[in-house]
Amino acid sequence: MAQEKVSKKPYDYSTREGIHPISWEDFHGICKALAQAVFAFQPEIIIPIGRGGYYPGTLLAHMLQEEVYPVRLSRRINDQVKY
């Protein structure tokens, strides 16, 4: 079975619109507010989704003292957006 070559060229984020950079302190504050908001629902697990969700998911799991089960989803096949 031949392996297909996948591009290692980094994604160009400069073309994205609506991006607002935040500091790590802001990030922590946002996650803390989210943890406080969902605490009443008593989640038993946190499922962060890769490509951006691992950091907040891990922090939320830590703050809520719950297990974390990371997953990875992609809308790309062979480095081409399909979905």
MOPAC internal coordinates of N, CA, C and O (Angstrom, degrees):
PM7 1SCF
backbone

  N    0.0000 0     0.00 0     0.00 0    0    0    0
  C    1.4533 1     0.00 0     0.00 0    1    0    0
  C    1.5266 1   108.27 1     0.00 0    2    1    0
  O    1.2310 1   120.53 1   -60.47 1    3    2    1
  N    1.3105 1   116.59 1   119.53 1    3    2    1
  C    1.4622 1   121.67 1  -178.84 1    5    3    2
  C    1.5273 1   109.96 1   -77.30 1    6    5    3
  O    1.2310 1   121.56 1   -41.77 1    7    6    5
  N    1.3209 1   114.62 1   138.23 1    7    6    5
  C    1.4609 1   119.70 1   177.07 1    9    7    6
  C    1.5130 1   109.72 1   -90.22 1   10    9    7
  O    1.2310 1   120.75 1   -45.37 1   11   10    9
  N    1.3410 1   116.17 1   134.63 1   11   10    9
  C    1.4550 1   119.90 1   177.53 1   13   11   10
  C    1.5172 1   109.77 1   -84.97 1   14   13   11
  O    1.2310 1   121.02 1   -36.67 1   15   14   13
  N    1.3030 1   115.65 1   143.33 1   15   14   13
  C    1.4553 1   120.86 1  -179.75 1   17   15   14
  C    1.5347 1   109.38 1   -81.17 1   18   17   15
  O    1.2310 1   120.99 1   -50.14 1   19   18   17
  N    1.3127 1   115.70 1   129.86 1   19   18   17
  C    1.4532 1   121.80 1   179.07 1   21   19   18
  C    1.5165 1   108.07 1  -106.54 1   22   21   19
  O    1.2310 1   120.46 1   -44.75 1   23   22   21
  N    1.2999 1   116.72 1   135.25 1   23   22   21
  C    1.4581 1   121.86 1  -178.66 1   25   23   22
  C    1.5248 1   110.70 1   -64.67 1   26   25   23
  O    1.2310 1   120.54 1   -44.16 1   27   26   25
  N    1.3157 1   116.58 1   135.84 1   27   26   25
  C    1.4680 1   122.25 1   175.81 1   29   27   26
  C    1.5304 1   110.34 1  -101.68 1   30   29   27
  O    1.2310 1   120.62 1  -170.80 1   31   30   29
  N    1.3458 1   116.42 1     9.20 1   31   30   29
  C    1.4587 1   120.90 1   178.76 1   33   31   30
  C    1.5303 1   109.11 1   -65.39 1   34   33   31
  O    1.2310 1   119.87 1   -51.69 1   35   34   33
  N    1.3325 1   117.86 1   128.31 1   35   34   33
  C    1.4615 1   119.64 1  -178.14 1   37   35   34
  C    1.5291 1   111.73 1   -66.00 1   38   37   35
  O    1.2310 1   121.45 1   -30.62 1   39   38   37
  N    1.3166 1   114.82 1   149.38 1   39   38   37
  C    1.4625 1   121.38 1   177.99 1   41   39   38
  C    1.5263 1   109.21 1   -68.63 1   42   41   39
  O    1.2310 1   120.19 1   -43.00 1   43   42   41
  N    1.3161 1   117.24 1   137.00 1   43   42   41
  C    1.4620 1   122.39 1  -179.23 1   45   43   42
  C    1.5296 1   110.15 1   -87.51 1   46   45   43
  O    1.2310 1   120.61 1   -82.69 1   47   46   45
  N    1.3205 1   116.44 1    97.31 1   47   46   45
  C    1.4604 1   121.37 1  -178.44 1   49   47   46
  C    1.5260 1   112.67 1   -76.26 1   50   49   47
  O    1.2310 1   119.52 1   169.29 1   51   50   49
  N    1.3152 1   118.51 1   -10.71 1   51   50   49
  C    1.4682 1   120.86 1  -177.81 1   53   51   50
  C    1.5236 1   112.06 1   -67.67 1   54   53   51
  O    1.2310 1   119.64 1   162.14 1   55   54   53
  N    1.3203 1   118.29 1   -17.86 1   55   54   53
  C    1.4661 1   120.78 1  -178.96 1   57   55   54
  C    1.5241 1   112.38 1   -90.71 1   58   57   55
  O    1.2310 1   119.88 1   173.43 1   59   58   57
  N    1.3138 1   117.82 1    -6.57 1   59   58   57
  C    1.4613 1   120.72 1   179.80 1   61   59   58
  C    1.5191 1   110.86 1   -73.71 1   62   61   59
  O    1.2310 1   121.12 1   -32.80 1   63   62   61
  N    1.3178 1   115.46 1   147.20 1   63   62   61
  C    1.4652 1   121.04 1   177.62 1   65   63   62
  C    1.5213 1   109.96 1  -112.99 1   66   65   63
  O    1.2310 1   120.56 1   -26.27 1   67   66   65
  N    1.3244 1   116.53 1   153.73 1   67   66   65
  C    1.4517 1   121.29 1   176.47 1   69   67   66
  C    1.5141 1   114.68 1    78.84 1   70   69   67
  O    1.2310 1   119.99 1  -163.26 1   71   70   69
  N    1.3288 1   117.62 1    16.74 1   71   70   69
  C    1.4636 1   121.42 1   179.91 1   73   71   70
  C    1.5246 1   109.07 1   -88.59 1   74   73   71
  O    1.2310 1   120.98 1   -49.00 1   75   74   73
  N    1.3072 1   115.74 1   131.00 1   75   74   73
  C    1.4712 1   121.26 1   178.31 1   77   75   74
  C    1.5235 1   108.18 1  -122.96 1   78   77   75
  O    1.2310 1   119.89 1   -74.04 1   79   78   77
  N    1.3345 1   117.82 1   105.96 1   79   78   77
  C    1.4749 1   119.54 1  -179.90 1   81   79   78
  C    1.5315 1   110.68 1   -62.79 1   82   81   79
  O    1.2310 1   120.98 1   -37.79 1   83   82   81
  N    1.3350 1   115.74 1   142.21 1   83   82   81
  C    1.4630 1   120.39 1   176.71 1   85   83   82
  C    1.5292 1   108.72 1  -129.61 1   86   85   83
  O    1.2310 1   121.34 1   -21.40 1   87   86   85
  N    1.3155 1   115.05 1   158.60 1   87   86   85
  C    1.4645 1   120.46 1   177.99 1   89   87   86
  C    1.5270 1   109.00 1   -82.90 1   90   89   87
  O    1.2310 1   120.73 1   -12.81 1   91   90   89
  N    1.3454 1   116.21 1   167.19 1   91   90   89
  C    1.4639 1   120.04 1   175.53 1   93   91   90
  C    1.5231 1   110.87 1   -63.91 1   94   93   91
  O    1.2310 1   120.12 1   148.17 1   95   94   93
  N    1.3328 1   117.37 1   -31.83 1   95   94   93
  C    1.4650 1   120.73 1   177.31 1   97   95   94
  C    1.5235 1   110.43 1   -66.33 1   98   97   95
  O    1.2310 1   120.38 1   137.62 1   99   98   97
  N    1.3455 1   116.87 1   -42.38 1   99   98   97
  C    1.4653 1   120.56 1   176.42 1  101   99   98
  C    1.5254 1   110.59 1   -63.44 1  102  101   99
  O    1.2310 1   120.90 1   136.90 1  103  102  101
  N    1.3420 1   115.89 1   -43.10 1  103  102  101
  C    1.4616 1   121.49 1   178.91 1  105  103  102
  C    1.5313 1   110.28 1   -57.52 1  106  105  103
  O    1.2310 1   120.65 1   133.24 1  107  106  105
  N    1.3187 1   116.36 1   -46.76 1  107  106  105
  C    1.4562 1   120.91 1   179.52 1  109  107  106
  C    1.5285 1   110.42 1   -62.20 1  110  109  107
  O    1.2310 1   120.24 1   137.36 1  111  110  109
  N    1.3151 1   117.15 1   -42.64 1  111  110  109
  C    1.4645 1   121.22 1   179.74 1  113  111  110
  C    1.5247 1   112.32 1   -63.58 1  114  113  111
  O    1.2310 1   120.45 1   139.72 1  115  114  113
  N    1.3236 1   116.74 1   -40.28 1  115  114  113
  C    1.4699 1   121.03 1   178.23 1  117  115  114
  C    1.5241 1   109.93 1   -64.35 1  118  117  115
  O    1.2310 1   120.36 1   135.01 1  119  118  117
  N    1.3365 1   116.92 1   -44.99 1  119  118  117
  C    1.4654 1   120.84 1   179.21 1  121  119  118
  C    1.5191 1   111.29 1   -64.63 1  122  121  119
  O    1.2310 1   120.15 1   141.23 1  123  122  121
  N    1.3233 1   117.33 1   -38.77 1  123  122  121
  C    1.4540 1   120.80 1   179.00 1  125  123  122
  C    1.5290 1   110.50 1   -64.52 1  126  125  123
  O    1.2310 1   120.47 1   137.36 1  127  126  125
  N    1.3367 1   116.70 1   -42.64 1  127  126  125
  C    1.4669 1   120.46 1   178.06 1  129  127  126
  C    1.5318 1   110.70 1   -63.41 1  130  129  127
  O    1.2310 1   120.31 1   140.08 1  131  130  129
  N    1.3340 1   117.02 1   -39.92 1  131  130  129
  C    1.4640 1   120.85 1   177.90 1  133  131  130
  C    1.5292 1   110.72 1   -65.32 1  134  133  131
  O    1.2310 1   120.27 1   137.44 1  135  134  133
  N    1.3279 1   117.10 1   -42.56 1  135  134  133
  C    1.4651 1   120.81 1   178.34 1  137  135  134
  C    1.5270 1   110.40 1   -60.77 1  138  137  135
  O    1.2310 1   120.20 1   138.21 1  139  138  137
  N    1.3179 1   117.23 1   -41.79 1  139  138  137
  C    1.4625 1   120.38 1   178.66 1  141  139  138
  C    1.5279 1   111.04 1   -66.24 1  142  141  139
  O    1.2310 1   120.56 1   143.55 1  143  142  141
  N    1.3288 1   116.54 1   -36.45 1  143  142  141
  C    1.4633 1   120.89 1  -179.12 1  145  143  142
  C    1.5323 1   112.29 1   -69.02 1  146  145  143
  O    1.2310 1   120.03 1   143.38 1  147  146  145
  N    1.3255 1   117.54 1   -36.62 1  147  146  145
  C    1.4686 1   119.89 1  -176.94 1  149  147  146
  C    1.5305 1   112.94 1   -92.87 1  150  149  147
  O    1.2310 1   120.02 1   171.59 1  151  150  149
  N    1.3123 1   117.56 1    -8.41 1  151  150  149
  C    1.4629 1   120.91 1  -177.14 1  153  151  150
  C    1.5261 1   112.30 1   -54.70 1  154  153  151
  O    1.2310 1   120.11 1   140.52 1  155  154  153
  N    1.3264 1   117.40 1   -39.48 1  155  154  153
  C    1.4718 1   121.33 1  -178.44 1  157  155  154
  C    1.5305 1   112.05 1   -63.33 1  158  157  155
  O    1.2310 1   119.84 1   156.37 1  159  158  157
  N    1.3195 1   117.90 1   -23.63 1  159  158  157
  C    1.4672 1   121.59 1   179.70 1  161  159  158
  C    1.5299 1   111.97 1   -81.75 1  162  161  159
  O    1.2310 1   119.95 1   170.72 1  163  162  161
  N    1.3346 1   117.70 1    -9.28 1  163  162  161
  C    1.4624 1   123.84 1   179.02 1  165  163  162
  C    1.5339 1   113.07 1    49.92 1  166  165  163
  O    1.2310 1   120.04 1  -121.73 1  167  166  165
  N    1.3469 1   117.54 1    58.27 1  167  166  165
  C    1.4662 1   118.40 1   177.88 1  169  167  166
  C    1.5287 1   110.31 1   -62.26 1  170  169  167
  O    1.2310 1   120.89 1   -35.53 1  171  170  169
  N    1.3190 1   115.90 1   144.47 1  171  170  169
  C    1.4633 1   120.66 1  -179.35 1  173  171  170
  C    1.5175 1   112.09 1   -96.76 1  174  173  171
  O    1.2310 1   120.18 1   156.26 1  175  174  173
  N    1.3120 1   117.27 1   -23.74 1  175  174  173
  C    1.4603 1   122.07 1   177.88 1  177  175  174
  C    1.5210 1   108.80 1  -142.86 1  178  177  175
  O    1.2310 1   120.97 1   -20.63 1  179  178  177
  N    1.3177 1   115.74 1   159.37 1  179  178  177
  C    1.4652 1   122.64 1   173.75 1  181  179  178
  C    1.5246 1   106.09 1  -119.43 1  182  181  179
  O    1.2310 1   120.25 1   -49.86 1  183  182  181
  N    1.3313 1   117.13 1   130.14 1  183  182  181
  C    1.4604 1   122.20 1  -179.53 1  185  183  182
  C    1.5298 1   108.82 1  -117.74 1  186  185  183
  O    1.2310 1   120.14 1   -91.27 1  187  186  185
  N    1.3320 1   117.34 1    88.73 1  187  186  185
  C    1.4624 1   119.10 1   177.74 1  189  187  186
  C    1.5322 1   110.93 1   -77.87 1  190  189  187
  O    1.2310 1   120.65 1   -34.95 1  191  190  189
  N    1.3066 1   116.36 1   145.05 1  191  190  189
  C    1.4619 1   121.79 1   179.36 1  193  191  190
  C    1.5220 1   108.53 1  -104.05 1  194  193  191
  O    1.2310 1   120.73 1   -47.53 1  195  194  193
  N    1.3331 1   116.21 1   132.47 1  195  194  193
  C    1.4602 1   122.62 1  -176.39 1  197  195  194
  C    1.5144 1   114.25 1   -58.87 1  198  197  195
  O    1.2310 1   121.30 1   -10.46 1  199  198  197
  N    1.3268 1   115.12 1   169.54 1  199  198  197
  C    1.4593 1   124.87 1  -178.08 1  201  199  198
  C    1.5212 1   111.43 1    68.57 1  202  201  199
  O    1.2310 1   120.85 1  -140.47 1  203  202  201
  N    1.3174 1   115.98 1    39.53 1  203  202  201
  C    1.4517 1   120.68 1   175.28 1  205  203  202
  C    1.5140 1   114.10 1   135.73 1  206  205  203
  O    1.2310 1   119.71 1   160.97 1  207  206  205
  N    1.3235 1   118.16 1   -19.03 1  207  206  205
  C    1.4495 1   120.35 1  -176.07 1  209  207  206
  C    1.5142 1   115.66 1   -97.76 1  210  209  207
  O    1.2310 1   120.22 1   168.40 1  211  210  209
  N    1.3413 1   117.19 1   -11.60 1  211  210  209
  C    1.4691 1   118.87 1  -177.27 1  213  211  210
  C    1.5265 1   112.38 1   -66.62 1  214  213  211
  O    1.2310 1   120.05 1   137.12 1  215  214  213
  N    1.3193 1   117.52 1   -42.88 1  215  214  213
  C    1.4722 1   119.17 1  -179.46 1  217  215  214
  C    1.5320 1   111.47 1   -62.23 1  218  217  215
  O    1.2310 1   119.43 1   124.13 1  219  218  217
  N    1.3384 1   118.70 1   -55.87 1  219  218  217
  C    1.4674 1   117.09 1  -179.16 1  221  219  218
  C    1.5254 1   112.51 1   -65.94 1  222  221  219
  O    1.2310 1   119.83 1   144.26 1  223  222  221
  N    1.3261 1   117.93 1   -35.74 1  223  222  221
  C    1.4620 1   120.23 1   179.78 1  225  223  222
  C    1.5166 1   112.38 1   -63.64 1  226  225  223
  O    1.2310 1   120.81 1   137.38 1  227  226  225
  N    1.3201 1   116.05 1   -42.62 1  227  226  225
  C    1.4579 1   120.30 1   178.91 1  229  227  226
  C    1.5287 1   110.85 1   -65.94 1  230  229  227
  O    1.2310 1   120.47 1   138.13 1  231  230  229
  N    1.3215 1   116.70 1   -41.87 1  231  230  229
  C    1.4632 1   120.07 1   178.90 1  233  231  230
  C    1.5249 1   110.75 1   -65.49 1  234  233  231
  O    1.2310 1   120.08 1   137.43 1  235  234  233
  N    1.3389 1   117.45 1   -42.57 1  235  234  233
  C    1.4629 1   120.27 1   177.34 1  237  235  234
  C    1.5317 1   111.22 1   -61.46 1  238  237  235
  O    1.2310 1   120.62 1   136.23 1  239  238  237
  N    1.3275 1   116.42 1   -43.77 1  239  238  237
  C    1.4648 1   119.96 1   178.79 1  241  239  238
  C    1.5218 1   110.69 1   -59.97 1  242  241  239
  O    1.2310 1   120.74 1   139.78 1  243  242  241
  N    1.3144 1   116.19 1   -40.22 1  243  242  241
  C    1.4616 1   120.27 1   178.02 1  245  243  242
  C    1.5260 1   110.62 1   -65.23 1  246  245  243
  O    1.2310 1   120.49 1   133.32 1  247  246  245
  N    1.3256 1   116.66 1   -46.68 1  247  246  245
  C    1.4644 1   120.50 1  -178.12 1  249  247  246
  C    1.5273 1   112.13 1   -64.66 1  250  249  247
  O    1.2310 1   120.66 1   143.04 1  251  250  249
  N    1.3328 1   116.33 1   -36.96 1  251  250  249
  C    1.4661 1   120.75 1  -178.69 1  253  251  250
  C    1.5309 1   112.45 1   -89.89 1  254  253  251
  O    1.2310 1   120.56 1   176.06 1  255  254  253
  N    1.3364 1   116.54 1    -3.94 1  255  254  253
  C    1.4633 1   123.03 1  -178.93 1  257  255  254
  C    1.5308 1   111.15 1    54.19 1  258  257  255
  O    1.2310 1   121.70 1  -130.23 1  259  258  257
  N    1.3362 1   114.35 1    49.77 1  259  258  257
  C    1.4610 1   121.90 1   178.56 1  261  259  258
  C    1.5209 1   109.59 1  -125.36 1  262  261  259
  O    1.2310 1   121.06 1   -14.48 1  263  262  261
  N    1.3223 1   115.58 1   165.52 1  263  262  261
  C    1.4551 1   121.49 1   179.56 1  265  263  262
  C    1.5320 1   110.24 1   -73.04 1  266  265  263
  O    1.2310 1   121.39 1   -28.72 1  267  266  265
  N    1.3225 1   114.95 1   151.28 1  267  266  265
  C    1.4549 1   120.75 1   177.11 1  269  267  266
  C    1.5286 1   108.46 1  -118.98 1  270  269  267
  O    1.2310 1   120.65 1   -46.48 1  271  270  269
  N    1.3387 1   116.35 1   133.52 1  271  270  269
  C    1.4574 1   123.03 1   178.95 1  273  271  270
  C    1.5225 1   108.16 1  -127.98 1  274  273  271
  O    1.2310 1   119.87 1   -91.32 1  275  274  273
  N    1.3342 1   117.84 1    88.68 1  275  274  273
  C    1.4628 1   120.28 1  -176.12 1  277  275  274
  C    1.5302 1   112.55 1   -70.05 1  278  277  275
  O    1.2310 1   120.86 1   -32.79 1  279  278  277
  N    1.3210 1   115.96 1   147.21 1  279  278  277
  C    1.4625 1   122.64 1   175.23 1  281  279  278
  C    1.5277 1   108.44 1  -132.16 1  282  281  279
  O    1.2310 1   121.13 1   -18.48 1  283  282  281
  N    1.3081 1   115.45 1   161.52 1  283  282  281
  C    1.4556 1   120.63 1   176.71 1  285  283  282
  C    1.5182 1   108.35 1  -126.16 1  286  285  283
  O    1.2310 1   120.79 1   -52.11 1  287  286  285
  N    1.3087 1   116.09 1   127.89 1  287  286  285
  C    1.4558 1   123.20 1   174.87 1  289  287  286
  C    1.5185 1   107.57 1  -124.15 1  290  289  287
  O    1.2310 1   120.59 1   -29.27 1  291  290  289
  N    1.3063 1   116.48 1   150.73 1  291  290  289
  C    1.4546 1   119.49 1   178.05 1  293  291  290
  C    1.5112 1   109.96 1  -144.22 1  294  293  291
  O    1.2310 1   121.14 1   -32.23 1  295  294  293
  N    1.3119 1   115.43 1   147.77 1  295  294  293
  C    1.4606 1   119.66 1   173.33 1  297  295  294
  C    1.5209 1   110.09 1  -104.45 1  298  297  295
  O    1.2310 1   121.03 1  -162.96 1  299  298  297
  N    1.3300 1   115.64 1    17.04 1  299  298  297
  C    1.4575 1   121.65 1  -179.66 1  301  299  298
  C    1.5245 1   110.92 1  -114.04 1  302  301  299
  O    1.2310 1   121.44 1   -35.32 1  303  302  301
  N    1.3044 1   114.85 1   144.68 1  303  302  301
  C    1.4543 1   122.55 1   170.89 1  305  303  302
  C    1.5224 1   106.39 1  -128.65 1  306  305  303
  O    1.2310 1   120.76 1   -56.99 1  307  306  305
  N    1.3325 1   116.16 1   123.01 1  307  306  305
  C    1.4637 1   121.31 1  -176.68 1  309  307  306
  C    1.5246 1   111.26 1    53.42 1  310  309  307
  O    1.2310 1   120.99 1  -137.08 1  311  310  309
  N    1.3148 1   115.71 1    42.92 1  311  310  309
  C    1.4669 1   124.15 1   176.30 1  313  311  310
  C    1.5251 1   113.56 1    67.55 1  314  313  311
  O    1.2310 1   119.46 1  -165.49 1  315  314  313
  N    1.3151 1   118.64 1    14.51 1  315  314  313
  C    1.4562 1   122.30 1   176.44 1  317  315  314
  C    1.5337 1   108.81 1  -115.17 1  318  317  315
  O    1.2310 1   120.47 1   -47.81 1  319  318  317
  N    1.3393 1   116.70 1   132.19 1  319  318  317
  C    1.4580 1   120.39 1   179.42 1  321  319  318
  C    1.5267 1   108.98 1   -65.93 1  322  321  319
  O    1.2310 1   120.81 1   -57.38 1  323  322  321
  N    1.3303 1   116.06 1   122.62 1  323  322  321
  C    1.4761 1   121.93 1  -179.59 1  325  323  322
  C    1.5203 1   112.87 1  -114.36 1  326  325  323
  O    1.2310 1   120.29 1   153.62 1  327  326  325
  N    1.3193 1   117.04 1   -26.38 1  327  326  325
  C    1.4673 1   119.97 1  -175.71 1  329  327  326
  C    1.5045 1   110.23 1  -123.52 1  330  329  327
  O    1.2310 1   120.10 1   180.00 1  331  330  329

